[in-house]
Amino acid sequence: QEFLVTAKQVGKAATAFANHGMLGDNEMEVISPKVADAMLLMMEKATQPDGIARLLGVKDCRVAIVPGTALWYDPEIKAYSDTKFVASALAIFPVEAPKYIVYNVVLHPSKGGITTGTGICVPAVGKIINEVISK
């Protein structure tokens, strides 16, 4: 499926999880607080040793994160490329009282053959989070 959103729109949508179901700065409730809080806890499980975001590398801060990888939609040919990808990772932290959202997107990733959000974006997001929490 194709969806076209900006990084700013993804970040704003993520505020619903960070704000217990409220979109933006308490603009309106878009999901129940119970669901929003459950989503954060599920996203946090990705950072466990057997989780998909175990490469995060953040200690002393609870992080909710979801990595992603998708085929690149090429608007010129109006089809998905079978060789180009979009890698991403969205993190919300600290889980117990969310204050920050970090969203990293890499178009056409190819770091040593790695093309996934887990392999490329998660470690980069971890470095950003470590910088933030060290201040």
TORKESE-803993 format. One record per residue (C-alpha): x, y, z; residue number from 1. Coordinates in steps of 0.05 Angstrom, whole numbers, plus 5000, padded with zeros to 4 digits. Example, Ala and Ser with C-alpha at 12.3 -4.5 7.8 and 13.67 -1.06 7.14 Angstrom:
2
<px->5246; py->4910; pz->5156; num->1>;
<px->5273; py->4979; pz->5143; num->2>;
END
This chain:
135
<px->5000; py->5000; pz->5000; num->1>;
<px->5022; py->5070; pz->4986; num->2>;
<px->5018; py->5125; pz->5037; num->3>;
<px->5051; py->5193; pz->5031; num->4>;
<px->5067; py->5229; pz->5095; num->5>;
<px->5121; py->5275; pz->5118; num->6>;
<px->5168; py->5263; pz->5177; num->7>;
<px->5132; py->5320; pz->5213; num->8>;
<px->5065; py->5284; pz->5204; num->9>;
<px->5095; py->5218; pz->5230; num->10>;
<px->5123; py->5255; pz->5291; num->11>;
<px->5056; py->5288; pz->5305; num->12>;
<px->5020; py->5221; pz->5300; num->13>;
<px->5070; py->5191; pz->5349; num->14>;
<px->5049; py->5243; pz->5400; num->15>;
<px->4985; py->5203; pz->5409; num->16>;
<px->5025; py->5147; pz->5441; num->17>;
<px->5069; py->5195; pz->5481; num->18>;
<px->5008; py->5236; pz->5506; num->19>;
<px->4964; py->5178; pz->5529; num->20>;
<px->4920; py->5180; pz->5467; num->21>;
<px->4918; py->5255; pz->5455; num->22>;
<px->4941; py->5280; pz->5388; num->23>;
<px->4990; py->5339; pz->5390; num->24>;
<px->4987; py->5384; pz->5450; num->25>;
<px->4921; py->5356; pz->5477; num->26>;
<px->4884; py->5374; pz->5413; num->27>;
<px->4839; py->5313; pz->5414; num->28>;
<px->4837; py->5241; pz->5437; num->29>;
<px->4849; py->5195; pz->5378; num->30>;
<px->4860; py->5130; pz->5415; num->31>;
<px->4844; py->5110; pz->5486; num->32>;
<px->4897; py->5123; pz->5539; num->33>;
<px->4898; py->5049; pz->5555; num->34>;
<px->4914; py->5031; pz->5483; num->35>;
<px->4967; py->5086; pz->5477; num->36>;
<px->5002; py->5063; pz->5540; num->37>;
<px->4999; py->4990; pz->5518; num->38>;
<px->5030; py->5009; pz->5451; num->39>;
<px->5089; py->5043; pz->5486; num->40>;
<px->5101; py->4981; pz->5528; num->41>;
<px->5099; py->4936; pz->5467; num->42>;
<px->5147; py->4982; pz->5430; num->43>;
<px->5193; py->4981; pz->5490; num->44>;
<px->5197; py->4905; pz->5486; num->45>;
<px->5233; py->4913; pz->5419; num->46>;
<px->5294; py->4937; pz->5459; num->47>;
<px->5300; py->4872; pz->5498; num->48>;
<px->5359; py->4825; pz->5482; num->49>;
<px->5314; py->4783; pz->5437; num->50>;
<px->5278; py->4843; pz->5407; num->51>;
<px->5281; py->4872; pz->5338; num->52>;
<px->5312; py->4937; pz->5364; num->53>;
<px->5364; py->4905; pz->5409; num->54>;
<px->5419; py->4945; pz->5373; num->55>;
<px->5393; py->5010; pz->5404; num->56>;
<px->5450; py->5014; pz->5454; num->57>;
<px->5416; py->5058; pz->5506; num->58>;
<px->5425; py->5046; pz->5580; num->59>;
<px->5391; py->5080; pz->5638; num->60>;
<px->5331; py->5103; pz->5598; num->61>;
<px->5269; py->5065; pz->5578; num->62>;
<px->5256; py->5073; pz->5503; num->63>;
<px->5196; py->5053; pz->5461; num->64>;
<px->5218; py->5042; pz->5389; num->65>;
<px->5192; py->5013; pz->5324; num->66>;
<px->5238; py->5002; pz->5265; num->67>;
<px->5212; py->4994; pz->5195; num->68>;
<px->5233; py->4976; pz->5124; num->69>;
<px->5192; py->4986; pz->5062; num->70>;
<px->5199; py->4983; pz->4987; num->71>;
<px->5210; py->5051; pz->4955; num->72>;
<px->5150; py->5076; pz->4916; num->73>;
<px->5176; py->5108; pz->4852; num->74>;
<px->5127; py->5162; pz->4829; num->75>;
<px->5158; py->5165; pz->4760; num->76>;
<px->5140; py->5094; pz->4743; num->77>;
<px->5081; py->5091; pz->4792; num->78>;
<px->5105; py->5026; pz->4821; num->79>;
<px->5147; py->5000; pz->4878; num->80>;
<px->5220; py->4988; pz->4864; num->81>;
<px->5246; py->4918; pz->4876; num->82>;
<px->5315; py->4944; pz->4892; num->83>;
<px->5305; py->5009; pz->4931; num->84>;
<px->5283; py->5013; pz->5003; num->85>;
<px->5264; py->5062; pz->5057; num->86>;
<px->5290; py->5046; pz->5127; num->87>;
<px->5264; py->5080; pz->5189; num->88>;
<px->5260; py->5079; pz->5265; num->89>;
<px->5213; py->5118; pz->5310; num->90>;
<px->5230; py->5124; pz->5384; num->91>;
<px->5193; py->5155; pz->5443; num->92>;
<px->5228; py->5165; pz->5509; num->93>;
<px->5230; py->5160; pz->5568; num->94>;
<px->5173; py->5110; pz->5568; num->95>;
<px->5150; py->5126; pz->5639; num->96>;
<px->5141; py->5200; pz->5622; num->97>;
<px->5150; py->5212; pz->5547; num->98>;
<px->5185; py->5276; pz->5531; num->99>;
<px->5221; py->5264; pz->5465; num->100>;
<px->5206; py->5233; pz->5397; num->101>;
<px->5262; py->5215; pz->5349; num->102>;
<px->5247; py->5194; pz->5278; num->103>;
<px->5302; py->5172; pz->5231; num->104>;
<px->5290; py->5156; pz->5158; num->105>;
<px->5342; py->5133; pz->5107; num->106>;
<px->5323; py->5131; pz->5034; num->107>;
<px->5356; py->5076; pz->4993; num->108>;
<px->5399; py->5050; pz->5050; num->109>;
<px->5460; py->5009; pz->5032; num->110>;
<px->5509; py->5008; pz->5090; num->111>;
<px->5550; py->4946; pz->5078; num->112>;
<px->5491; py->4912; pz->5047; num->113>;
<px->5445; py->4929; pz->5105; num->114>;
<px->5378; py->4958; pz->5082; num->115>;
<px->5334; py->4952; pz->5144; num->116>;
<px->5310; py->5001; pz->5195; num->117>;
<px->5334; py->4953; pz->5249; num->118>;
<px->5405; py->4951; pz->5221; num->119>;
<px->5414; py->5023; pz->5200; num->120>;
<px->5365; py->5069; pz->5236; num->121>;
<px->5361; py->5037; pz->5305; num->122>;
<px->5435; py->5046; pz->5322; num->123>;
<px->5432; py->5118; pz->5296; num->124>;
<px->5371; py->5133; pz->5339; num->125>;
<px->5408; py->5102; pz->5398; num->126>;
<px->5466; py->5151; pz->5388; num->127>;
<px->5417; py->5210; pz->5386; num->128>;
<px->5382; py->5186; pz->5450; num->129>;
<px->5448; py->5177; pz->5486; num->130>;
<px->5467; py->5248; pz->5468; num->131>;
<px->5401; py->5275; pz->5493; num->132>;
<px->5402; py->5238; pz->5560; num->133>;
<px->5475; py->5255; pz->5573; num->134>;
<px->5459; py->5330; pz->5574; num->135>;
END
